Amino acid sequence: MLVRSDADVLFDGFPGLLWAVRFDAEGRATPMEAGDPMEPGEHHGWRWLHFNQSDARSAQSIARLALSEDAREALLSHDTHVILQRQEDGAYGVFVDWEHQRAGGTAPRAPGHHDGLGWLHFAIGGGDGLLVTARRQPLRSVETVRRQLCAGERCSHPARVLEAIAEHFADSVERATDDLSDSLDRIEDRVLADAIGDERRDLASLRHQSVRLHRPLTAMRRVLKQFEQRHAPDEDEDELLPVASRLGQRFDDLDGDVSTLQERARLLQDEVAAKLAERTNTHLYVLSMITALLLPPSLVVGVFGMNLHGLPFADHRAGASAALVLGLLSSLAVYLILRRLGVSRST
């Protein structure tokens, strides 16, 4: 038996639609209800429709909207690359976001080890009067922006919604970068104090996290820069171009911070490796010196332990003491020879 969700009942005729928000001329957002027109009319402002890609029925709902064929394909594709394309009647693309862990709420926080990357597919159509988004897994920034808009924040254009979503993603990356920088400072303090313990493991984890941040940032800044270069800055009434310019600058700055963090972590890891190698060499030196100093006494003890006739001190009352003194003198002689040759040094 097929169980219909609340969204199916509310948006009957648009299966796969998770929620919808309408905006008036002043940018005030209101959750849409049953019977509200999905397409914006002359006095209806603009709409934001959010679909579930995992629902195969979303395709037939999206096909009913005033979107180009390329925009429909972008919404339904499973592409995991950042895209931003402008058309005469709108735009479409794919942005990156963190998957939303429902148990963790939507409060702003830095991404953790278990936060995977998600992909927001979007299209602007209907003469900039319609924003359609789709995703496979719940996305954190999308949910945060939706709640903020429904709580009273205003948004005058679909491109501004995309900007808000990307800004929330950038904020989470910035918080993560700050956390990693603080962790790196603590590791650096321990290294400078020669209190090296698990720093190699901590640095490996830190570098892994920085790589997770660097890859989506690089993809976003590259696509936004290319979009900005393709379109002339004097295009009138193009809200998407200034949005792309602002986001490109933001992600460029963030990527620079993450790259600096990666370089610091790499240099610190090299320093830790050098200190550990020096410590290992010191231990090997001490072990070699001990071996060199104990070898002559071992030889002496071995000789006097042969239990054969004719050994020196065999019939002497203080023979054992004499053998011990001979062993100590042999160690001292080896030490003096090593020091004379410059092998012995302070540890």
Secondary structure, DSSP 8 states (H G I E B T S, - for coil): -----HHHHHTTT-TTEEEEEEE-TT--EEE--TT--SS--TTS-EEEEEEETTSTTHHHHHTTSS--HHHHHHHH----S-EEEEETTEEEEEEEEEB--GGG-S------TT--EEEEEEEEETTTTEEEEEESS-BHHHHHHHHHHHTT---SSHHHHHHHHHHHHHHHHHHHHHHHHHHHHHHHHHHHTT--SSHHHHHHHHHHHHHHHHHHHHHHHHHHHHHHHHS-TT-TT-SHHHHHHHHHHHHHHHHHHHHHHHHHHHHHHHHHHHHHHHHHHHHHHHHHHHHHHHHHHHHHHHHHTS--TT-TTTT-TTHHHHHHHHHHHHHHHHHHHHHHHT-----
